[in-house]
Every structure is written in C-alpha cells, then in structure tokens.
Amino acid sequence: MIEVKLHDIGEGITEGEITHFHVSPGDVVKIDQPLVEVQTDKVTAELPSPVAGTVKEIKASEGEVVTVGTTIILIEKEGSVPTQDKQPEETVLEKKKETPSIAQTGRSTSAVQSMTRLTRRVLAAPYTRKIARENNVDIEEVNGSGPGGRVTEEDIYRFINGGQQAETHQEEVETPEVTVMKPAAEAKEIPFKGRRKQIAQKMTQSLYTIPHVSHFDEVDLTNLLDLKKSLKAADPDGSKGMNVSLAAFFVKALQLALRDYPIFNAKLDEENEVIRLEGEVNMGIATDADDGLIVPVVKNVEQKSISTINREMKELINKAKTNKLKPSEMKGGTFTISNVGPLGSTGATPIINHPEVGLMAFHKTKKMPVVIHDEIVVRSIMNVSMTFDHRVADGATAVAFTNRFMHYIENPAAMTLELI
C-alpha cells in the first residue's frame, strides 16, 4: 500500500489546508495524476499520484489542516497483491441488495450525471467553500468570476438565487422552487488557517526576533517620471514605445545601492555568530493577493536590465494574484520591496521578511512646491520608508544607503551609466 503524504511544497511550509480532492475511493489513477489540492500560506499546489493503481482510502477531509508528513491518501499499486482477503460471496450479494437504485433514491438523471462527471479544478477560498457546503451547493457547478476563474462568495449566492446556470446538462425535471436569502447583518467567522495563519506566524517570528527600526525620507521622482514618459512615447519612425513601471527602476536603483552597502543584502547567522553577505541580489516583491500577502522573488537582478526586471516582475505578480506561483519562485530572497503608493499610503513601518535584513516601502507620490536654487518649483515627491534589522546595521548606515538609492532615482542618467 502506497501512502501519499503532505510533503514540504515550499520554503518553511509546516502545514497546509486540504481544499479539494480530485479522486474518491475506488478510482483508478495513473502516475502523476492530480490527487488532492492543498493550500499553504504561499501557494496552492496539487499533489500527484506517485504510482498507477487504485485509491483505497482517503484519510483526511476537505477543509482539514494537516501537517507535513501526514498521510492523506492510500493507493494500492497496480499489479500488487490486495492487502485484504476477498469477502465471501454471500456478503457481497447482501451488500448489493442493500444498495438502493436510482428509482429508490429519487435521484434525477441530471443528478447522476453531476455525480459521475469528470472532476475539474476549482479555485476558491476556504470560506467560500464553507458557504457552498452550508447551502448544499456543488462548487464545481459554479462559474467563477474572480481572477483565474476563482469562485467568490458572491458567485455562490448568485448561483443559489438562480442567477447562474450549472455547467452540467439540464434535464426537463420539475423541481420545487427554493429561494435562499443571503443572511442579513450577521456576525461572520473567517477561518484563521491556511495562508492567513502562516503569514501571522511568520510576521510574529520576525517582529519578536528582529529589533525593527524605520527611517523615513522623501525622494524627487520628477526626472524619473520624465524618463518614463519619454520611453513610453512612440519613436519618430513609428515604432512602439516601452511602458516600464517605476518599480522596475526602484529595483535596479536598490541593487546598485546594495552593491555599495552590502550589509543590507545579508542574513544574520546567530548560531555561528556571523553576518553572511549574499553574493547575489534576489529582490522580493511584496504582492497583495486575494488570499493574503505573498512575496515572489526576482532572481539575480544585478545581472539584468531594467526592461528584463520589468517583464519578470509583471509575470511574477500576475502569477501571485492567480495562485500560479511555483515554490522556486518564492525562495532565496535577499531584500524586499513594498510598493504601496498606488493604494494611497503616505507612510508605514513594514515588518521585515525574516531572515532578511532590510525592506524598503514606496508610498504616495504627490506634487509639491520645492525650493531649488532659491526658486520655488513644483516637483513630484514620493515618501519612502527603509526598515532594517538594528542588530546588523545602524541608523547612520541606513540613512547613507537610502541617500544612495535616492541619488540614482533623482538622477536616472547616473543609473543608466552604471549599466554600461
């Protein structure tokens, strides 16, 4: 008998929530066929079958949180000797007699088709699945309106009230009209598990381990915005311009500043009493996804152009928002950025992504009067906050590092010269 267990599907994963089973006891499966969908704080992943065989037992249930190493499914390998002796013939016959027919149960043809159709993967949050279960809704019949086809709470209520057709073929069977009203102004419970629980554990570990200090400053984006605008404009020959995000310039400017202040691209190894300066810059991009904060990583930014960084960032952020990130795309970060300016933030003291040393957040940009050469001019000013581990670096070094970053942002030509 082969045991399918929850293994470590991501860096630091200790548990996961079972969100959906693709198989049932008695199903014949092939090697690498998806068996079960598990959601962790970082990723939603499918566990494939390690062998070809027959599903003998499912030892967990949907919505259950299991730890790494827990056996979830038992599979009898194809060609192996059954682990249990065959039952006497009369016992089998008795069981057949006890099995109700379709007519006895009153199930319609469409209901049987619904039970026997091929299972499809459904993306939905645990709370959404709970609402579906409580209202006897088969979530596989609901069309998702969220990113990547994700089924939302509103989709469930819309389906209940007849605003959405099931995907299965409908037979002409008369059924009583049932209207389920959405509960009004009742207290709700949000499950504290899965990604939300993992985020809480990691944030608590970081906050209670690292003495956090945040340094605030203002950076003039006017010249960089002009450069961005010129790149986006079409060339005189008619060729299409480049739409490069400001965050891509921020990442490159930080990488250049980290080259001069490598103490912030480091990790503290307390056990061996060393501060390990990382040889590469892997930039974590804090991303707000439906199920909570997630941090994909752009690897080796010191070897990449701004346009390449821009493309890879957009791809990773899109994957993060649609739950398609691979575990390898969330590992190995050495420094993290949080671009919350588009949300309207004017300042914050973010929690460091342990075991990294620093995190820089970019806040709201607004036009302000500024005195330059004794003249008042209007400039585009952005607030920044640099949070660092005070065990590893001091305030003066953090200020110097932030000033170097600001130098490249306010003088983008200097940044481009460094790439030659």
TORLUM-313797 format. One record per residue: x, y, z of N, C-alpha, C in turn; residue in three letters. Coordinates in steps of 0.2 Angstrom, whole numbers, plus 5000, padded with zeros to 4 digits. Example, Ala and Ser with C-alpha at 12.3 -4.5 7.8 and 13.67 -1.06 7.14 Angstrom:
<atoms>
506649725039506249785039506649845039ala;506449895035506849955036506450005039ser;
</atoms>
This chain:
<atoms>
500449945000500050005000500450065000met;500350114995500750174995500450234999ile;500850265003500550325007500750385003glu;500250425002500350494999500350545005val;500850575006500950615012501050695009lys;500850735014500950805013501750815014leu;502050835008502750855009502950925009his;503550945010503651015010503651045003asp;503151085001503051104994503251184994ile;503551204999503851274999504251295005gly;504651345004505151365009504851375016glu;504951335021504651345028503951325029gly;503751285024503051255025503051205030ile;502551215035502451165040501751135040thr;501251165037500651135036500251165030glu;499751135028499351155023498551135024gly;498151175021497451155021497251125015glu;496851065016496651025010495951065007ile;496051085001495451124998495051084994thr;495351034991494950994986495250924984his;494850874984495050804982494850794975phe;495350774971495150754964494950684963his;495050644968494850574967494450554973val;494150494972493750464978494050384978ser;493850354984494050284985493750244979pro;494150204977493950154971494150184964gly;494350244964494650274957495250244955asp;495350234949495950204946496350264944val;496950274946497350334944498050314941val;498250364937498950354933499450394937lys;500050374935500650414938500650484936ile;500750524941500750604941500050624940asp;499550584940498850614940498750654947gln;498450714946498250754952497750724957pro;497950714963497550684968497150734973leu;497550784975497250824980497550894979val;497150944981497451014981497551044988glu;498051074989498251094996498451164995val;498251205000498351275000498851295006gln;499351325005499851355011499851425011thr;500251455015500251525015500551555009asp;500951515005501251544999500951524993lys;500651464992500551434986499951384986val;499551374981499051324980499351274976thr;499451204978499851154974499451094974ala;499551054969499250994968499750934969glu;499550884973499950834975499750774970leu;500250754966500150704960500250634963pro;499950584960500050514962500750484960ser;501050454965501750434964501750364960pro;501150334959501150264956500450264952val;500450214948499750194945499450144949ala;498850154951498450104955497750124956gly;497550104962496850114964496850144971thr;496450204971496350234978495950194983val;496250174988495950134993495650164999lys;495950225001495650265007495850335006glu;495450375008495650445009495550465017ile;496150485020496250485027496150555030lys;495950605026495850675028495150695024ala;495050755026494350785023494550855021ser;494150885016494150955013494051005019glu;494551055019494451105024494951085030gly;495151025031495651005036496351035035glu;496651055041497351075040497751015043val;498250995038498650945040499450965040val;499850935044500550955045500950915040thr;501550935038502050905034502150835036val;502050785032502250715034501550675036gly;500950705036500350675037500150635031thr;499950575032499650535026498950555024thr;498850575018498250595016497850545012ile;498150505008497850455003498250395003ile;497850335003498150265002498050244995leu;498550224992498450194985498750124985ile;498350074982498650014981498950004974glu;499549994974499950004967499649944962lys;499649964956499449924951499849864950glu;499549804950499949744950500149714956gly;500049744962500149724968499649674971ser;499849634976499349584979498849634984val;498249624983497749664988497949644995pro;497849704999498049695006497549665010thr;496949655008496449625012496149565008gln;495949515011495649455008494949475005asp;494849435000494149444997493649425002lys;493049465001492449445006492149385003gln;491749345007491349295005490849315000pro;490649274995490149294990489549314993glu;489249284998488649305001488649375004glu;489149395006489249455009489149515004thr;489549494998489449544993488749554990val;488449494990487749494987487349534992leu;487449524998487049565003487049635002glu;487749655001487849725000487549754994lys;487549714989487149734983486449744984lys;486149694988485449704989485249774993lys;485749784997485649845001485749914998glu;486049904992486249964988485649994984thr;485350054986484750074983484850094976pro;484350084972484350104965484250174964ser;484250204958484150274956483450294958ile;482950244956482250254957482150254965ala;482450214969482350214976482550284979gln;483150304977483350364980483050434977thr;482650424972482350484969482850534965gly;483450504964483850554961483750564953arg;483750624951483650634944484250614939ser;484150604933484650584928485250644929thr;485050704929485450754929485950754936ser;485650734941486050724947486550674947ala;486350614943486850564942487350584938val;487250624933487750644928488150694932gln;487850734937488350784941488850744945ser;488550684948489050644952489550614948met;489450594942489950554938490350584933thr;490250654933490650694928491350694930arg;491750714925492450724927492550784932leu;493050774937493150824941493550874938thr;493450944939493850994937494151034943arg;494751064942495051104947494651174949arg;494451184955494051244956494551284961val;494651344959494951394964494451434968leu;494551424975494051464979494451464986ala;494251514990494551524996494151475001ala;494451455007494151415011493451435014pro;493451505015492751525017492251525012tyr;492451535006491951525000491751455000thr;492151405001491951335001491451315006arg;491651355012491151335018490451365017lys;490451425013489751445012489351395007ile;489751375002489451324997489251265001ala;489651235005489451175009488851185013arg;488751245017488251255021487551265017glu;487651285011487051295007486951235002asn;487251185003487251124999487351134991asn;487851174990488051194983488651154981val;488651124975489151094972489651144969asp;490151164972490551224970490851214963ile;490851144961491151134954490651154949glu;490051164951489451194946489451264945glu;489851304949489851374950490351404945val;490151454941490651484937490951544941asn;491651544941491951594945492051654941gly;491951714944492051774941492751814943ser;493151774948493751804951494351794946gly;494951824948495551814944495651734943pro;495851714937495951654935495351604936gly;494751634936494151584936494051574944gly;494251604948494151594956493451604957arg;493151554961492451564963492451604970val;492051664970492051704975491351694979thr;491351724985490751724989490151744985glu;490151804982489651824978489351774972glu;489851744969489651694964489251634968asp;489351614974488951564977488251594978ile;488251654981487551674982487151684976tyr;487451704970487151714964486951654961arg;487351604962487151534960486451504964phe;486551524971485951494975485251534973ile;485351594971484751634969484551624962asn;484851574958484651564951484951614946gly;485451654948485751694943486251664939gly;486451604940486951574936486751504934gln;486851474928486751414926487251364928gln;487051304930487551244931487951234925ala;488551204925488851184919488651114916glu;488351074920488051014918487451024914thr;487350974910486750974905486050974909his;485651014908485051014912484450974909gln;484150924913483650894910482950924912glu;482450904908481750934910481450904916glu;481650914922481350884928481150944932val;480450934934480150984938480450974945glu;480651034948480951034955480551094958thr;480451094965480151144968480651204968pro;480351264968480751324968480951344975glu;481551354976481851364983482251424982val;482151474987482451534987482851544993thr;483551554993483951554999484151624999val;483951665005484151735005484851735009met;485151785006485851805010485751825017lys;486051795021486051825028486151895029pro;485751925033485752005034486152025040ala;486652065040486952095046487152045051ala;487351985050487551935055488351935056glu;488551915062489251915063489551855059ala;490151865056490451815052491051795055lys;491251735054491851705056492351685050glu;492951715050493451705045493951655047ile;494051595044494451545046495151575047pro;495451565053496151585054496651525052phe;496751505046497151455044497451465037lys;497751415035498051415028498551475028gly;498551515022499051565021498951625026arg;498351635029498251695034498651675040arg;498551615042498951585048499651585047lys;499851565042500651565040500951635040gln;500551675037500851745037500851775044ile;500351755048500351785055500951755059ala;501151685058501651655062502351685059gln;502451695053503051725050503151795053lys;502651835053502651905055502851915062met;502551865066502651865073503351845075thr;503651795071504351775072504751835070gln;504651865065505051925063505051975068ser;504451995070504452055074504752045081leu;504651985084504951965090505651945090tyr;505951935084506651915083507051975081thr;506852015077507252075074507052135078ile;507552175080507352245083507252295077pro;506652305075506552345069506652425070his;506952455065506952525065506852555058val;506452605058506252635051506452705050ser;506752715044507052785043506552805037his;506352875038505852905033506252955029phe;506052965022506353015018505953035012asp;506053085009505753105003506153104997glu;505953074991506353074985505953104979val;506353144975506053184970506053134964asp;505453124961505353074956505353114949leu;505353184949505153214943505553194937thr;506253194938506653174932506553104930asn;506453054934506252984933505552984929leu;505153024931504453024928504553044921leu;504953094920505053124913505353074909asp;505853034911506152974908505652924906leu;505252904911504752854909504252874904lys;504052944904503652964899503952964892lys;504652984892504952984885505052914882ser;505152864887505252794884504552774882leu;503952794885503352764883503152794876lys;503352854875503152894868503452854862ala;503052854857503252824851503852854848ala;504252814845504852844841504552884835asp;505052924832504852964826504752914820pro;505052854820504952804815504352764815asp;503952784821503352744821503352684826gly;503952664828503952604832503652614839ser;503452564842503052574849503552584854lys;503352634859503752644865503752594870gly;504152604875504152554881503852584887met;503352534890503052554896503352524902asn;503852554905504252524910503952554917val;503852514922503552534928504052564932ser;503852614937504352644941504652594946leu;504252544948504552494952505152454949ala;505252444943505752414940506452464940ala;506352524940506852574941507052574949phe;506552564953506752564960507152504962phe;506952444959507352384960508052394958val;508152424952508852424949509252474953lys;508952534956509252584960509452554966ala;509052514969509152474976509752424975leu;509752394969510352344968510952384968gln;511052444964511652474964511852504971leu;511352524975511452554982511752494986ala;511452434985511652374989512352354987leu;512552364981513252354979513752394984arg;513552454986513952494990513852484997asp;513252464999513052455006512852375007tyr;513252325006513052255006512852235012pro;512952275018512652255024511952245024ile;511552275020510852265019510652215015phe;511052185011510952125007511252065010asn;511052055017511452005021510951965025ala;511151915029510751875033511251865040lys;510851865045511251855052511151785054leu;511751755055511851685057512051685064asp;511551695069511751695076512051635079glu;511851575076512151515079512951515078glu;513151535072513851535070514151605071asn;513751655073514051715075514351755069glu;514051755064514251785058513651825054val;513851875051513351905046513651885039ile;513151855036513351825029513151875024arg;513551905020513451955015513251915008leu;512651925006512551875000512851904993glu;513051854989513451874983512951894977gly;512351884978511851904973511251944976glu;510951984972510352024974509751984971val;509351954976508751924974508151974977asn;507752004973507352054976506652024977met;506352024983505752004984505252064983gly;504652044980504152094978503552084982ile;503352124987502852104991502152124987ala;501752074987501152074982500552054986thr;500052104985499352094989498952044984asp;498851984986498451934983497751924986ala;497351894983496651884986496751844993asp;497151794994497251755000497751785005asp;497951845003498451875008499151895005gly;499551925009500251945006500651885004leu;500951894998501451844995502051884992ile;502651854992503251884990503551844985val;503451854979503851824973504551854973pro;505051824970505751844970505951854963val;506251914961506651924955507351904956val;507551854953508251824955508851864951lys;509351874954509951904951509851964947asn;509552014951509452074947510052114945val;510652094948511252134947511452114940glu;511252054937511352034930510852054925gln;510352094927509852104922509652184921lys;509452194915509252264913508652284916ser;508452344916507852374919507252344915ile;507352334909506752314905506652234906ser;507152204907507052124909506752124916thr;507052164921506752164928505952184927ile;505852234923505152254922504652194920asn;504952154915504552104912504452044917arg;504952024921504951974925504551994932glu;504552054934504152074939503352064937met;503152094932502452084930502252014929lys;502651974927502451904926502351874933glu;502851884938502851854944502251884948leu;502051944947501551974951500851944948ile;500851934942500251904939500151834941asn;500651794942500651734945500451734952lys;500651774956500451784963499751794964ala;499451844960498751854960498251804958lys;498551754954498151704951498351634954thr;498751634960498951574963499351524959asn;499751544954500151504950500851504951lys;501051534957501751534958502051464960leu;502651454957503051394959503451404966lys;503551354970503951364976504551394975pro;504951374969505551404967505551484966ser;504951504964504851574963504751624969glu;504751584975504651624981505251614986met;505751584984506351564988506951614986lys;507351614991508051644990508051724990gly;507551754993507551824993508151854998gly;508451914996508951945000508752015002thr;508252044999508052115001507352114998phe;506852155001506152154999505952224998thr;505552234993505152304992504452294993ile;504152354995503352354995503152424992ser;502852414987502652474983501852484985asn;501752524990501052534992500852604990val;501252644987501052714985500352714981gly;500252664976499652664972499052654976pro;499152634982498552624986498352684990leu;498852734990498752794994499052805000gly;499552755002499952765008500452815008ser;500452855014500952905015501552895019thr;501452835022502052815027501852745030gly;502352705032502252645036502852625039ala;502852575044503452535046503352465045thr;503452445039503352375037503752325042pro;503552265042503952205045504352175041ile;505052165043505552135038505352065037ile;505552045031505451975028506051935031asn;505951905037506451865040506651805036his;507351795035507851825039508251875036pro;507951915031508251965028508452025033glu;508852075031509052125035508652195034val;508452205027508052265026507452265021gly;507052315022506452315017506352395016leu;506252405010506052475008505352485005met;504952525008504252535005504252605002ala;503852604996503752664992503052684993phe;502952754995502252774997502052824992his;501552864994501152904989501652964986lys;501552974980501853024976501353084975thr;501653144977501153204975501653264973lys;501253304970501653364968501653414973lys;502253444974502353494980502853554978met;502753604981503253664980503853644983pro;504453654979505053644982505553694980val;506053714985506453774983507153744980val;507253764974507853734971508253804968ile;508853814970509253874968508853934970his;508553934976508253994978507554014974asp;507353964970506753974966506253914969glu;505553934969505053884971504853854964ile;504853784964504653754958504153694961val;503753664956503353614958503653544956val;503753504960504153434959503653374961arg;503753324959503453264961503853224966ser;503553224972503953194978503553134981ile;504053084982503753024985504053004992met;503652984996503952965003504152895002asn;504752885006505052815006505152795014val;505152735015505252715022505752655021ser;506352655025506852605025506852575032met;506652505032506552475039507152425039thr;507552425044508152375044508252345051phe;508652295051508752255057509352295061asp;509152315067509652355071510252315074his;510152245074510652205076511252205071arg;511052215065511552205059511852275057val;511452325057511652395054511352445059ala;511752505058511552565062511152615058asp;510852665062510452715058510852755053gly;511452775055511852815050511952785044ala;512052715044512252675038511552665034thr;510952665037510352655034510252725030ala;510352785033510252845030510752855024val;511352835025511852835019511552795013ala;511352735015511052685010510452715006phe;510052745010509452775007509652835003thr;510152875005510352935001510652904994asn;510952854994511252824988510752804983arg;510252774986509652754982509252814979phe;509152864983508852924981509252964975met;509952954976510352984971510252954964his;510152894964510052854957509352874955tyr;508852884959508152894957508152964954ile;508453014958508453084956508853104950glu;509353054949509753064943509853004939asn;509252984935509252924932509752914927pro;510052964924510652964920511252924923ala;511352944929511852904933511752834934ala;511152814934510952744935511052714928met;510852744923511052714916511752704915thr;512152754917512852744916513152684920leu;512852664925513152614929513052544925glu;512552544920512352484917512852474911leu;513252524909513752514903514352474905ile;
</atoms>
